[in-house]
Amino acid sequence: MSYHCELAAINPQPALTIRSRVPVHELPDMFERSYIALIEYLENLGEDVAGPPFAIYYNVDMEDLDVEAGFPVTKELPGKDSIRSTTIDVEKAAYTLHTGSYSDIESAYLALMEWMNKNGHEPSGITYEFYLNDPGTTPQDKLQTEIFMPVKKCEGTIK
């Protein structure tokens, strides 16, 4: 698959999230539990989501992923128990759109890394994925995931 990569931003947006540590094979269950808990909490508050669900990955240890699942919301809301109130905000990120199965998403990350290397950027540590359609109702080959990798300029890079 061919990817179009570019610099992009995530404008400041209030969000509610649940952070977990899980091995990669437990991600689907963790996402399901987290998103259900967040939706139930929003319903109790009489609030709604303001965009697609997302995940923030803080590491790449497939046996112990540090991941935060969340929804953007229309205004700052209180957290409760494991639900955290936060703001997502990225000034500069390498961005691409992956279309296809989540199991094939590594190719998008490889394309982003190649693009960053060619353009004098390096990742600053975390990654955001926004899930644009529902895997329960969308064919695997039609799933769309936006990927944002916050970047910083490489020191001493010659272009």
C-alpha positions in Angstrom: 0.0 0.0 0.0 1.2 3.5 -0.8 1.0 6.2 1.9 0.8 9.9 1.6 2.8 11.3 4.6 2.8 15.0 5.7 3.1 17.3 8.7 -0.1 17.8 10.6 -1.5 19.0 13.9 -4.1 17.9 16.4 -5.9 21.0 17.6 -6.5 21.2 21.4 -9.5 19.1 22.2 -10.9 18.1 25.6 -11.1 14.3 26.0 -11.9 11.5 28.4 -9.5 8.6 28.5 -8.6 5.3 30.3 -4.9 4.3 30.5 -3.9 0.6 30.6 -0.9 -1.6 30.3 -1.6 -4.8 28.3 0.2 -7.2 25.9 -0.7 -6.6 22.3 -3.0 -9.7 22.1 -5.2 -8.1 24.8 -5.7 -4.8 22.9 -9.1 -5.6 21.4 -10.6 -6.5 24.8 -9.0 -3.6 26.5 -10.3 -1.2 23.8 -13.8 -2.7 24.0 -13.9 -2.4 27.9 -12.5 1.1 27.9 -14.7 2.5 25.1 -17.8 1.0 26.7 -16.9 2.4 30.2 -16.3 5.9 28.6 -19.6 5.8 26.7 -21.5 4.7 29.8 -19.9 7.6 31.8 -20.7 10.1 29.1 -24.3 8.9 29.0 -24.5 9.3 32.8 -23.2 12.9 32.4 -25.7 13.6 29.6 -22.8 14.3 27.3 -21.7 12.9 23.9 -18.5 12.3 22.0 -17.1 15.0 19.7 -15.2 12.8 17.3 -13.9 9.3 16.6 -12.3 7.1 19.3 -8.6 7.3 19.6 -5.6 5.6 21.3 -2.4 7.1 22.5 0.6 4.7 22.6 3.4 5.6 25.0 5.7 2.7 24.1 6.2 -0.1 21.6 6.7 -3.0 24.0 4.3 -5.6 22.6 4.3 -7.6 25.8 3.6 -4.5 28.0 1.9 -1.8 25.9 1.2 1.5 27.7 -1.9 2.7 25.9 -4.6 5.3 26.6 -8.1 4.8 25.0 -10.3 7.8 24.7 -12.9 10.0 23.0 -12.8 13.7 22.3 -15.6 15.6 24.0 -17.2 19.0 23.5 -16.0 20.5 26.7 -13.8 19.8 29.7 -15.6 17.1 31.8 -14.6 15.7 35.2 -12.8 12.4 35.5 -14.0 9.6 37.7 -12.2 6.5 39.0 -10.0 5.2 36.1 -11.5 7.8 33.7 -9.2 10.7 33.2 -10.1 14.2 31.9 -7.4 15.5 29.6 -6.7 17.6 26.5 -5.2 16.1 23.4 -3.0 18.6 21.5 -0.1 18.1 19.1 1.5 21.1 17.4 3.5 19.1 14.8 3.2 15.4 13.8 4.0 13.2 11.0 0.7 12.0 9.7 -0.8 9.4 7.4 -4.0 7.6 6.8 -4.0 3.8 6.9 -6.9 2.0 5.1 -7.1 -1.7 5.9 -6.9 -4.2 8.7 -5.4 -3.2 12.0 -3.1 -6.2 11.7 -1.6 -4.5 8.6 -1.0 -1.1 10.2 2.8 -1.7 10.6 3.2 -0.7 6.9 1.9 2.8 7.7 4.3 3.2 10.6 7.2 2.1 8.3 6.1 4.6 5.7 6.0 7.4 8.4 9.4 6.5 9.7 10.9 6.5 6.2 9.2 9.9 5.5 10.5 11.3 8.8 14.1 10.2 8.0 14.0 11.7 4.5 12.6 15.0 5.9 14.8 15.5 8.9 12.3 14.7 11.6 12.4 12.2 14.5 9.5 10.9 16.6 9.2 12.6 20.0 7.9 9.5 21.8 4.1 8.9 21.6 1.7 8.0 18.8 -2.0 8.8 18.3 -4.3 6.6 16.3 -7.9 7.8 15.5 -10.3 5.0 14.4 -12.6 6.6 11.8 -15.0 3.7 11.3 -16.5 0.9 13.4 -14.6 -2.5 13.0 -17.9 -4.2 14.0 -19.7 -2.9 10.9 -16.9 -2.1 8.5 -15.1 -4.7 6.3 -11.5 -5.1 7.4 -10.1 -3.8 4.1 -12.1 -0.6 4.5 -11.1 0.3 8.1 -9.5 3.7 8.3 -7.0 4.8 10.9 -5.4 8.2 11.1 -1.9 8.0 12.6 -0.1 11.0 14.1 3.5 10.7 15.3 4.5 13.9 17.1 7.9 15.0 15.8 10.9 17.1 16.5 13.5 18.4 14.1 16.7 16.2 14.1 19.7 18.1 15.4 22.3 18.7 12.8 20.2 17.4 10.0 21.3 18.4 6.5 18.6 18.6 3.9 
